[in-house]
Amino acid sequence: MARLTVRVTPRGGRDAIDGWSRDAAGRAVLKVRVAVAPADGEANAAVIALLARALGRPKSALRVAAGATARVKQIEVEGLGEAELCAQLGLGGGEG
């Protein structure tokens, strides 16, 4: 099971993956925006749906493991290793 750190921008105008950045500790963070507001778990559901499409996985294979109410979230992806996850999202070297 791979784990991915994402920084979510709710009410971002559209659902999109905006690429990679680094947090203050130097860790890779995937920037994601979703059109919906962060109410009643709608933003989390939109993030899961967006990432599932990008990774070619069913939504049921992804879950918010940490940060359900925060902008920075940990997403677990079943059925993918770290290297495969990073390759599919355009990050080399298994840094995700």
Secondary structure by P-SEA (a helix, b strand, c coil): cbbbbbbbbcccccccccbbbbcccbbbbbbbbbccccccaaaaaaaaaaaaaaaccccccccccccccccbbbbbbccccaaaaaaaaccccccc
